[in-house]
Amino acid sequence: MHLDTDADAAAIAELHRKVAATSPVGHTLQSAIPVQITPA
């Protein structure tokens, strides 16, 4: 993603930390999802 802002580097780093810590999509993509395929 591209962020166009006048915020300083510390504010951007803090935003990134908060988003990474609370993103449900990020958590799903980072975790292995067990899949088992069996015949019907």
Backbone hydrogen bonds, N-H to C=O, Kabsch-Sander energy under -0.5 kcal/mol:
donor,donor_aa,acceptor,acceptor_aa,energy
4,D,2,H,-0.6
5,T,3,L,-0.8
12,I,8,D,-2.0
13,A,9,A,-2.5
14,E,10,A,-2.1
15,L,11,A,-2.2
16,H,12,I,-2.5
17,R,13,A,-2.3
18,K,14,E,-2.4
19,V,15,L,-2.6
20,A,16,H,-2.7
21,A,17,R,-1.9
22,T,18,K,-1.2
23,S,19,V,-1.4
27,H,23,S,-2.3
28,T,24,P,-2.2
29,L,25,V,-2.5
30,Q,26,G,-1.6
31,S,27,H,-1.1
38,T,36,Q,-0.6
